[in-house]
Amino acid sequence: MDEYLVARRCGTNNWRCDTSAELADWFNRKVLSSVYDRANRDATPAQVLTEYRLLVDEREDATDDLSAELKAHGIDPDGLRGEMIPVEIMERHLKACLEATDSPIPRGQPTERRIESLRARLSSDVQSVLSESGSAAGISSDEVARVEEVLVLVSCPTCANATTIRDALEMGYVCESHYPL
């Protein structure tokens, strides 16, 4: 497990550089899947992702239905949350125990490719949520809307200027007056 975390953190073995938050989320989803397996609760990866996000949501109303469903399967939602690790613990483990440091831009992987990879993953996550929502409403997967493109905007911390990441990289700034890249 530790070698895998280091490879993902440092961008080796054909992995991109993952942040501590991404690795903590990945680890926690693995914990959730493992608990589901032990409780014989079937769940697709998209369902695990959705339910993980609900479990870590701090709004109680967001997790009430899921908590009741988990209890019906013999899973203690509070105990499950207690098994999950916070980002700070993952960060400490990566740096202090494994001496895994990341680089802001992984060697051999230009910023544009990293951004496209992130956009593709976000599009996939949004598509999964749409598909699940449609299935829950009795809509077939053929009828569910398709995600065509995800636009990510960056904004100047000083004024109201905003632009797409692609445009900011091409121009060399988010806001010419306040926020050069």
N, C-alpha and C positions, 0 to 999 in steps of 0.2 A: 504494500500500500504506500509506504513512504517513498519508494523509488518512483512510483507512478505520480505521486503528488509533486515530487521534485521535477520530473520531466514536464509535467503540465505547467508548473510555475515558471520554469526557466526556458520553456520553449524548445526543449530538446526532443529527440526521437520523433521528429515531424509534428510535434505539438506546437500550437501557438502559445504565447505567454498568457496564462490565466491569472486573474487577480485572486487575492485571498477570498474576496466575497464570492467569486465564481466557484472556487474550490470548496468553500464552506457549503454553498448551495448544493453542489454536486454530491458532496459527502452526506449531507443531511437528506437528500432525496434517496440516496442508497440506504440510509438508515430506515427511512420511511418504507421503502420497498421491502426491506428485510423484515420489518415488523408486519407488514401486510402478508408476506409469504408465510410467516409463522402463524398468523391468525387465519390463514386460508382465505384471504380477501383478495379477489382478483382485481387487478387495476392495470390499465394501459399506462405506458410512460407519460402520455399527455395528462391522464387523470392524476397520476402521482405528482406531476408538476403543478397542476391546478390545486390539488389538495394540500401540497406542501406550502404553496403561497398563501392559502387560507389559514393554515396552521400557524404560520409566522406573522400573520396579520394581527396587529395589536388591537383591532376593533373587535370587541366581543361579539357583536351582532353578526360579524362576517363568519364566525366559526360555529355558531350555535347548531345549525343543521348538521354540519360535518361532525361535530363532537357527539351528537346523539347517534349518528350513523356508526361512528367508530366504537362507541360504547356497546352498541348492539352486536358488534363483531368481537367484543371482549377486549378492545383496545382502549387503554386509558389515555385520552388526549393530552392531559397534563404531564403524565409520565413520558409520553412520546416526545413532547416538547423538551422535557428535561434531558433526553438522550441526544438531542441535536446540539451541535457546537456553534457558538457565536463566531463571527468573523474574526474578532480579536484573538480568540484562542487558536484559530487556524493560522492567523498571521504570526503569532508567537511561536507556534510549532514549526512553521516553515522557516522562520528566521533563526530562532535560538536552537532548536533541536536538529533541524535538517540542513541548516546553513544555505537555504535556497533563497536566492535573491532573483528578482526579476529585472528585466531591463525595460525601459519605457516603450521601446520599439524593438521587438525581437530581431535578432540578426537574420538577415536574408528575407525579412517579411516587411515590405513597405507599408506605410501607414494606410494607403488606399486599400490594399488587400485586406488588412485587418478590419477596416471599416466595412468593407463589403461582406466579410465573413460575419461580422456582428449583425449587419442588416439582414443577412440571409437567415441567421439564427432567430432574430426577432420576428421576421416574417413567418418563419415556421411555427414559432410559439403562438403568434396571433392566429394563424390558420388553425392550429390545434384547438385553441379556445373557441373559435367560431364553429368548428366542426362539432365539438362537444356540446356547445349551446344548442346547435341545430338538432343534434341527436336527442337531447333532453326534451326538445319541443316537438319531437316526432317528425323532424324534417330529414329527408335522406341526404347523404353526403353529396349527391349530385346537385342538390338544390342550394347548398350552403354557399355563401359568397366566397369568392377567392381573393386572397390578398395579392395585389399586383405589385405594389412597391411601398416600402416604409421610408418615409422621409424623416430624417433626424435633423433638427435645427439646433444651431448653437447661437447663443445671444451674448451680446456685450454686457459685462457686469456693471457698466457705468451708464449706458443709455439704452434705448429701446431697439437698437439695431439687431437684426437676426438674419441668419442665412443658413443654407444647407452646409453640411460638413464638406461636401465635394467642392462647392463654390468657395468656401473659406480657404481650403487648401490651394485651390487654383489662384486665388487672389493674394494669399499670404496674410490675410487678416480677417477677423470677424467684423471689426469696426476699425476703419482706417485711422480714426482720431484717437481711440482709446485702447484697442485690444489687437495688436499685431500677433501673428502666430510665431 
